[in-house]
Amino acid sequence: MRRNSLYAVLLAAALLAGCAGPPERIVLLPEENGATSALVVRARDKEVVLDQPYTVARVGDKRIETETTDAAAVATRYRDVMQALPLRARSYTLNFEFGKTQLTRESRTLLDRILSEMQELPAPEMIIIGHTDAIGSDEINDKLSLDRANSVLKLIQAKGIVLRDVSVVGRGEREPLVPTRPGVPEPRNRRVEIRVK
Amino acid sequence: MIRQSFAILCCIFALPAAAATADAGTIKSVRGQVTVERAGKSVAVQVGDPVFEGDRVRVRGDGSVGISLRDETLISLGPNSNLVIDAYAYNPTTREGAVETSILKGTLRYVTGLIGRLNPAAIKVKTPTATVGIRGTDFIVEVPDEEK
């Protein structure tokens, strides 16, 4: 008896699913830098891998079908989301005079350019990220990199500029520009990255 | 290595007080009528407003919205769309975290950010019938309105 009622519920669910309208569509777009990418689309017990740009998975009530589209068709059908996507973050690197907390002349000029370009963005955000080389413990480098990022924030504030949305991050030695073994000094890795979005 | 990152993720989720105060991202563009439902209230949003974990973002009629999440995940919604930010956690120092969203209706474009670059498995996108797993990616999801 219990078993019968369970089947009834399952059947009702299946009928509801059968009434579904047009299929959902999932479209893989190309990466900006030409890198390969892929999506795995799962629905119930079915699974489809999209690994070529402009492949479409059409998820219907019984199966997942694939088809191919192209840039022109995507630009037309999905005009709104293509236009509304925020700009990708831009990344800039600031370098310091060797062994000092003072920026190089080039980096001071760059900083001024970043600050003026930011004014053209909607709701601009700045993320100041400090980096270290691989000398010292993670704990020390996390703090050192954060200090380095904060020193750039102070520089900006000293110019009398108030940023509405700014954050400082210390990435320690996690993201070297020039990979080295632990304990190797590398001045090029002692830097501050500014990401603007 | 996997075990280690799992332990760090647990730490992130074990600090709900810290996570609740941090926003998940910022509204970067608004066209037409766009609202966010948060804690039972629906408010119209403007460029510069924050979004939070748990928010439901709605585009009514022929509008659109662009959102940049803190890890640089980029999202845009087209006309008649309904998206829920189910979960958002991000540690900017380690770049670990999780992004879970559901598109219930309409059109979504999604460009994965820094969390996905490190760990694609931390990105989940759901539709009413499917889940999308990600391997470093820019894509579109379209969910037709069944009421039409």
Interface residues (C-beta under 8 A of the other chain):
Chain A: A17 A20 G21 P22 P23 E24 R25 I26 V27 L28 L29 P30 E31 E32 A35 T36 S37 A38 L39 V40 V41 R42 A43 R44 L50 A57 V59 D61 I64 V74 Y78 D80 V81 M82 Q83 A84 L85 P86 L87 R88 A89 P122 A123 E125 I127 I129 D142 R164 D165 S167 V169 G170 R171 G172 R174 R195 K197
Chain B: T26 I27 K28 S29 R31 V47 G48 S64 V65 G66 I67 S68 E72 L74 I75 S76 L77 G78 P79 P92 T93 T94 T107 L108 R109 V111 T127 P128 T129 A130 T131 V132 G133 I134 R135 G136 T137 D138 F139 I140 V141 E142 V143 P144 D145 E146 K148
